[in-house]
């Protein structure tokens, strides 16, 4: 194998709170020196809303999301509703504009179906979504009166969404906190978009949130409320201590490492005091399972408990790291993480099940030699089948030796620079497959939702997915020798008597007794993995 490379209707109290926030700025201002544009809630409060024409991407689409129009239970579903289909959560501005514009009456804006249905002036299965005379009504009306423009030719991008406060700490029933969201755009515009954000809570028992961004305290615990706007998804931690031991009343707890410091920092907020130091027996059992995946022997337990040395725990960790069990356990875990599986490696090597053995051997050697994780990942992600300076013929010879009766086997494969088998899996047939697999393995992210639509719970859009996919389009699977090795392949075949006019299987039949040639001819699936820069340079 060769490789080359949500919630209720807003009450008057909540609306008043949002107006107060928008007018007085209860949250910190954005870091940019650019003047802050006031909320659309204020700018479009009156029907004669100045001369401003709302922006399709920055105002109209987010408002439709806020009203629930492009949600999956409504027009955002794949089949749409009532012949009207919008992109889920609003990511395809061109398509959305085309759909909406067909429901706009430029000569009589008030007769536009896009207004009449949500106002319930005509039958609407989704019910009333707009109140006549509301700022939302005025915004959509002004957009229609302004010619219903779509996304501009070179639209600015959302640099970040600043949500303040960045963390909420409640301590009693009845407490509330208004969130404020500032959109920072690449063209220098900073705008209060609180009224255009969608909000949801991860646990309404701990913290509930109105669609105005007003957070209400619930029971004790730890959760997040999330703000959605354009491509931004911003979580805000909400904490209500579970005991009275929090903040200044928290006891002194040692933090010998940075990890301990960060953990205790969170525990101090939520009011949880960590358990006392574990016993020696508990420590030995835990560290043995974590490091080597096995329990300590009875003899090892007795010796450890009897050891009076105050530094014995550190010594035990060092000892475990030197054991073969550490190498075996973490080799197995890394093989699982990266996807080593016989079922996905069929026909990757001439000998069945040999690919998974080679994968294991390649990982095992690097764990045993204490290679850093970044270098291990580099050897997988940037893998090429041929080692540096290795010709096609040398590659065939070197790899073929792995399968001879007295050959070195999978152990010798570990000496090769890269692990191309990762890219050779059967579930990596397309560049989309490779994007999804790579993100899951090395980024810990499930990105497949963005393959079809904007991710419902993360920042990734379909456009992000397509751009990310560009990194993997250079990974190509072939059944024949790659172009730069074709001449070498032809020369190798021509070097055997009786091959004139023979191709493919006839050649294998003719020389079935020659193992090297048989393997070389079977080993013809070619993969290529290289960056766009390298691709351009090679061409």
C-alpha positions in Angstrom: 0.0 0.0 0.0 1.5 3.3 -1.0 0.5 6.7 0.4 1.6 10.0 -1.0 -0.6 13.1 0.5 -35.3 27.7 23.6 -38.5 29.5 25.4 -41.7 31.0 26.6 -43.2 34.3 25.3 -41.2 37.2 26.7 -43.1 38.9 29.5 -43.3 42.6 29.9 -40.7 42.3 32.8 -38.2 40.5 30.6 -38.7 42.9 27.7 -38.2 45.8 30.1 -35.0 44.2 31.4 -33.6 43.9 27.8 -34.5 47.5 27.0 -32.7 48.6 30.2 -29.6 46.5 29.2 -29.6 47.9 25.7 -30.0 51.5 26.8 -27.7 51.6 29.8 -25.0 49.0 28.9 -25.1 46.7 31.9 -22.2 44.7 30.5 -18.6 45.6 29.7 -18.0 47.2 26.3 -16.2 45.4 23.6 -12.4 45.5 23.5 -12.5 47.4 20.1 -12.4 51.2 20.1 -15.0 51.3 17.4 -18.3 53.0 18.4 -21.0 50.5 19.5 -24.2 50.4 17.4 -27.2 50.3 19.7 -29.6 47.3 19.6 -32.0 46.8 16.7 -34.6 46.6 19.5 -34.2 50.3 19.9 -33.3 51.2 16.3 -36.5 49.6 15.0 -38.8 50.4 17.9 -40.7 52.8 15.8 -42.2 52.1 12.3 -40.4 55.1 10.9 -37.1 53.5 11.6 -34.8 56.1 10.1 -33.2 55.3 6.7 -31.5 52.1 7.7 -32.0 49.0 5.6 -31.4 45.9 7.7 -28.6 43.7 6.6 -29.7 40.2 5.4 -27.0 38.3 7.1 -26.5 40.4 10.2 -30.2 41.1 11.0 -32.8 39.3 8.8 -31.5 35.7 9.0 -30.7 35.9 12.8 -34.2 37.3 13.4 -35.8 34.4 11.5 -33.7 32.1 13.7 -34.8 33.9 16.8 -38.5 33.5 15.7 -37.9 29.8 15.1 -38.5 30.0 11.3 -35.3 28.1 10.3 -35.4 25.6 13.1 -35.5 21.9 12.3 -39.2 21.6 13.4 -40.2 24.3 10.9 -38.9 25.6 7.6 -35.3 24.6 8.5 -36.2 20.9 8.1 -34.8 19.2 5.0 -38.2 19.0 3.3 -39.2 22.5 4.5 -42.9 23.4 5.4 -45.6 24.5 3.1 -43.3 24.7 0.1 -41.0 27.1 2.0 -37.6 25.7 2.9 -34.8 27.6 4.7 -31.3 26.4 5.5 -31.1 24.9 9.0 -30.3 27.8 11.5 -29.4 30.0 8.6 -26.1 29.2 6.8 -27.0 29.3 3.1 -27.7 33.0 2.6 -28.0 32.8 -1.2 -30.6 30.0 -1.1 -32.5 31.6 1.9 -32.7 34.9 0.1 -34.1 33.2 -3.0 -36.8 31.5 -0.9 -37.7 34.6 1.1 -37.7 36.9 -1.9 -40.4 34.8 -3.5 -42.6 35.6 -0.6 -42.0 39.4 -0.8 -44.2 41.9 -2.5 -42.0 44.9 -3.3 -44.8 47.0 -4.6 -47.0 46.3 -1.5 -44.7 45.4 1.4 -47.7 44.8 3.8 -49.0 42.2 1.3 -45.8 40.1 1.6 -46.5 36.6 2.6 -43.3 36.7 4.7 -45.1 39.2 6.9 -48.8 38.1 6.6 -48.2 34.5 7.8 -46.2 35.1 11.0 -48.7 38.0 11.8 -51.4 35.4 11.3 -53.2 37.7 8.8 -53.4 34.5 6.7 -53.4 30.9 7.9 -50.0 29.8 9.3 -49.3 26.3 10.6 -46.5 27.7 12.8 -48.9 30.1 14.6 -48.2 33.7 15.3 -44.6 34.6 15.3 -44.8 38.4 14.9 -46.8 41.0 16.8 -47.9 43.9 14.6 -46.0 47.1 15.5 -43.2 45.2 17.3 -39.6 46.0 16.5 -39.3 42.6 14.8 -42.2 43.6 12.5 -40.6 46.9 11.8 -37.3 45.4 11.0 -38.7 43.0 8.4 -40.9 45.7 6.9 -38.0 48.1 6.6 -36.0 45.4 4.8 -38.7 44.8 2.3 -39.2 48.5 1.8 -35.5 48.9 1.2 -35.6 46.5 -1.7 -35.1 43.2 0.2 -31.3 43.0 -0.6 -29.5 39.7 -0.1 -26.0 39.2 1.2 -23.5 41.8 -0.2 -20.9 40.7 -2.6 -18.0 40.8 -0.2 -19.7 40.3 3.2 -17.7 40.9 6.4 -17.1 38.0 8.7 -18.0 37.7 12.3 -14.7 38.0 14.2 -16.2 37.1 17.6 -19.3 37.3 19.7 -18.6 38.9 23.1 -21.1 37.8 25.7 -21.0 39.4 29.1 -20.8 38.6 31.8 -18.5 35.7 30.8 -19.6 33.8 33.9 -22.6 33.9 36.2 -22.5 33.0 39.9 -25.8 32.8 41.7 -26.1 32.4 45.5 -29.9 32.6 46.2 -33.4 32.0 44.8 -34.8 34.7 42.7 -31.6 36.1 41.4 -31.3 37.0 37.7 -28.7 38.2 35.3 -29.1 39.8 31.9 -26.7 38.8 29.2 -25.4 41.2 26.6 -24.0 40.1 23.3 -21.8 42.3 21.1 -21.0 41.2 17.5 -17.6 42.2 16.3 -17.4 42.2 12.5 -14.3 42.2 10.3 -15.3 45.6 8.8 -15.0 47.4 12.1 -18.7 47.3 13.0 -19.5 46.4 16.6 -23.2 46.0 17.3 -25.4 45.0 20.3 -27.1 41.9 18.9 -28.6 40.6 22.2 -32.1 40.9 20.8 -31.1 38.8 17.7 -29.4 36.0 19.6 -31.0 32.6 20.3 -30.4 31.4 23.8 -30.7 28.0 25.4 -29.8 26.4 28.7 -28.2 23.1 29.2 -30.1 22.5 32.5 -33.2 24.6 33.2 -33.3 23.2 36.8 -30.1 25.0 37.6 -30.5 28.1 35.3 -33.4 29.0 33.1 -33.0 31.6 30.3 -35.6 33.7 28.4 -35.0 34.4 24.7 -34.2 38.0 25.8 -31.0 36.7 27.4 -32.3 37.1 31.0 -30.9 34.2 33.1 -32.9 33.1 36.2 -31.4 31.2 39.1 -32.6 27.7 39.9 -31.3 25.0 42.2 -27.7 24.5 43.2 -25.4 23.1 40.6 -23.2 23.9 37.6 -24.4 24.3 34.0 -24.1 26.6 31.0 -26.4 28.9 29.0 -25.5 29.3 25.4 -25.8 32.2 23.0 -26.1 31.6 19.2 -25.6 34.3 16.6 -24.5 33.9 13.0 -21.7 31.3 13.1 -20.9 32.0 16.8 -21.8 29.7 19.7 -20.8 31.1 23.1 -21.3 29.1 26.3 -21.6 31.0 29.6 -21.0 29.1 32.8 -23.7 29.4 35.4 -22.8 28.3 39.0 -24.8 28.2 42.2 -22.7 26.7 45.1 -24.0 23.4 46.5 -22.6 24.2 50.0 -21.7 27.3 52.0 -18.0 26.6 51.6 -17.3 28.7 48.5 -15.4 31.9 47.7 -13.8 33.4 50.8 -15.2 30.7 53.0 -13.4 28.0 51.1 -10.7 26.2 53.1 -7.1 26.2 52.0 -6.4 23.3 49.6 -2.9 22.4 48.4 -2.4 22.7 44.6 1.0 21.2 43.8 0.4 21.2 40.0 -1.2 23.4 37.4 -4.0 20.8 37.0 -4.7 20.8 40.7 -4.8 24.6 40.6 -7.4 24.7 37.8 -9.5 22.0 39.4 -9.6 23.7 42.8 -10.4 27.0 41.2 -13.6 25.5 39.9 -14.4 23.6 43.1 -14.0 26.8 45.1 -16.8 28.4 43.0 -19.2 25.5 43.2 -18.5 24.9 46.9 -17.1 21.4 46.8 -14.1 20.5 48.9 -12.0 17.7 47.5 -11.7 14.4 49.3 -8.7 13.8 51.6 -5.6 12.3 50.2 -6.2 8.7 49.3 -4.5 5.9 51.2 -1.4 4.1 50.0 -3.5 1.1 49.0 -6.0 3.2 47.0 -3.1 5.1 45.3 -1.4 1.9 44.3 -4.6 0.4 42.8 -5.5 3.6 40.9 -2.0 4.4 39.5 -1.5 0.8 38.4 -4.7 0.7 36.5 -4.1 4.2 34.9 -0.5 3.6 33.9 -0.4 -0.1 33.1 -4.0 -1.2 32.9 -3.5 -4.0 35.5 -4.0 -4.4 39.2 -0.9 -4.7 41.4 0.1 -8.2 42.7 -0.5 -9.1 46.4 3.3 -9.0 46.9 3.6 -5.6 45.4 0.8 -4.3 47.6 2.5 -5.6 50.8 5.9 -4.2 49.9 4.4 -0.8 49.0 2.4 -0.5 52.2 5.4 -1.5 54.3 7.7 1.0 52.6 8.3 4.0 54.9 9.8 6.3 52.3 7.7 9.5 51.9 8.6 9.6 48.2 7.4 6.1 47.4 4.5 7.3 45.3 6.7 9.2 42.9 9.0 6.3 42.7 6.1 3.9 42.0 5.0 6.1 39.1 8.5 6.0 37.6 8.7 2.3 38.1 5.4 1.7 36.4 6.4 3.8 33.4 9.4 1.5 32.8 7.3 -1.7 32.8 6.3 -3.5 29.6 2.7 -3.2 30.8 2.8 0.5 30.3 3.9 0.2 26.8 1.3 -2.6 26.0 -1.6 -0.7 27.7 -0.9 2.6 26.0 -0.1 1.1 22.7 -3.5 -0.6 22.8 -5.3 2.6 23.7 -3.5 4.6 21.0 -4.4 2.0 18.5 -8.1 2.2 19.6 -8.0 6.0 19.4 -6.5 6.1 15.9 -8.9 3.4 14.5 -6.7 0.2 14.1 -9.2 -2.5 13.0 -8.9 -5.6 10.9 -12.4 -5.0 9.5 -11.3 -1.7 8.0 -8.0 -2.8 6.7 -9.0 -5.6 4.3 -6.8 -5.7 1.2 -4.5 -3.0 2.6 -1.6 -5.5 2.6 -1.0 -8.7 0.6 -1.4 -10.8 3.7 -4.7 -10.6 5.5 -4.7 -9.1 9.1 -1.0 -8.1 8.6 -1.9 -4.4 8.4 -3.4 -4.2 11.9 -0.3 -6.0 13.2 2.0 -3.5 11.5 -0.1 -0.6 12.8 0.2 -2.0 16.4 4.0 -2.5 15.9 4.5 1.0 14.6 2.7 2.6 17.6 4.3 0.2 20.1 7.8 1.1 19.0 7.2 4.8 19.5 5.5 4.4 22.9 8.4 2.2 24.1 10.9 4.8 22.9 8.9 7.5 24.7 8.4 9.5 21.5 6.3 12.7 22.2 2.7 12.6 21.1 3.1 15.4 18.6 5.7 13.4 16.8 3.6 10.2 16.8 0.7 12.2 15.4 3.0 13.8 12.8 4.1 10.3 11.7 0.4 9.4 11.1 -1.0 12.5 9.6 1.9 13.3 7.3 2.6 9.6 6.5 3.9 8.7 3.0 4.4 5.1 2.0 8.0 5.5 0.8 10.6 6.6 3.2 12.8 9.6 2.3 15.0 8.8 -0.7 13.3 5.4 -1.3 12.6 4.6 -4.9 9.5 2.7 -6.1 11.6 -0.4 -6.7 13.3 -0.2 -3.3 9.9 0.3 -1.7 8.6 -2.8 -3.3 11.6 -4.8 -2.3 11.7 -3.5 1.3 8.0 -4.1 1.9 7.9 -7.4 0.1 10.6 -8.8 2.5 8.1 -8.2 5.4 6.0 -11.1 4.0 8.6 -13.7 3.3 8.6 -16.9 5.4 11.8 -15.9 7.2 11.2 -12.2 7.0 11.2 -9.7 9.9 7.4 -9.4 9.8 5.4 -6.5 11.4 8.2 -5.6 13.7 10.3 -4.3 10.8 7.4 -2.2 9.6 7.7 -0.2 12.8 11.0 1.2 11.5 9.3 2.9 8.7 8.9 6.7 9.0 5.1 6.9 8.7 1.9 5.0 9.2 0.0 5.2 5.9 -2.4 2.5 7.0 -4.4 5.2 8.9 -5.4 6.8 5.5 -5.8 3.4 3.8 -8.9 2.3 5.8 -12.0 1.2 4.0 -14.1 3.9 5.8 -11.8 6.6 4.3 -13.0 6.4 0.7 -13.7 10.1 0.2 -12.3 13.4 1.3 -15.5 13.8 3.4 -14.8 10.6 5.2 -11.2 11.7 6.0 -12.4 15.1 7.3 -14.9 13.4 9.7 -12.4 10.7 10.8 -9.5 13.2 11.3 -11.6 15.6 13.3 -12.9 12.8 15.6 -9.5 11.1 16.1 -7.2 14.1 16.5 -9.5 17.1 17.4 -12.0 15.2 19.5 -14.9 16.8 17.5 -17.9 15.3 15.7 -18.1 17.6 12.7 -20.3 15.5 10.4 -23.4 17.6 11.1 -21.7 20.5 9.3 -21.3 18.3 6.2 -25.0 19.1 5.4 -25.9 22.1 7.4 -24.8 24.5 10.1 -23.9 22.6 13.2 -26.8 23.0 15.7 -24.6 23.0 18.8 -21.2 24.2 17.6 -19.7 27.0 15.6 -19.0 25.0 12.4 -20.9 25.8 9.2 -21.2 23.9 6.0 -18.7 26.3 4.5 -16.2 25.6 7.3 -16.5 21.9 6.5 -15.9 22.4 2.8 -12.8 24.6 3.5 -11.5 22.0 6.0 -12.1 19.3 3.4 -9.6 21.1 1.1 -6.7 19.8 3.3 -7.6 16.2 2.5 -8.4 16.4 -1.2 -4.7 15.6 -1.9 -5.1 12.2 -0.4 -5.9 10.0 -3.4 -6.6 6.3 -3.6 -5.5 4.5 -6.7 -5.5 0.9 -7.9 -2.4 1.4 -10.1 1.0 2.8 -9.6 1.1 6.6 -9.1 2.2 8.7 -12.0 5.8 9.3 -10.9 6.3 5.5 -10.4 4.7 4.2 -13.5 7.9 4.2 -15.5 9.7 2.3 -12.7 6.8 -0.2 -12.5 6.9 -0.8 -16.3 10.6 -1.2 -16.2 10.4 -3.8 -13.4 7.9 -5.9 -15.4 9.8 -5.6 -18.6 12.9 -6.9 -16.8 11.4 -10.4 -16.7 11.5 -12.6 -19.8 8.1 -13.5 -21.3 6.2 -10.4 -20.1 5.9 -8.8 -23.5 2.2 -7.9 -24.2 1.1 -9.1 -20.7 -0.6 -6.9 -18.2 -2.2 -7.3 -14.8 -3.3 -10.8 -13.8 -1.6 -12.6 -16.7 1.7 -11.3 -15.5 1.0 -12.7 -12.0 0.1 -16.0 -13.5 3.1 -16.1 -15.6 5.4 -15.5 -12.7 3.4 -16.9 -9.8 6.5 -18.6 -8.4 8.3 -15.3 -7.9 7.1 -14.0 -4.6 8.7 -10.6 -5.0 7.0 -9.9 -8.3 3.7 -11.3 -7.0 3.7 -9.0 -4.0 4.8 -6.0 -6.1 2.0 -6.6 -8.5 -0.6 -7.0 -5.7 0.7 -4.0 -3.9 -0.6 -1.4 -6.4 -3.2 0.6 -4.5 -1.6 4.0 -4.2 -2.4 6.8 -1.8 -1.2 10.3 -1.9 -1.3 12.8 1.0 0.4 16.2 0.6 -0.6 19.8 1.4 -1.9 22.1 -1.3 1.4 23.9 -1.2 3.3 20.7 -1.9 0.7 19.8 -4.6 1.2 23.2 -6.3 5.0 22.8 -6.1 4.9 19.4 -7.5 2.9 20.5 -10.5 
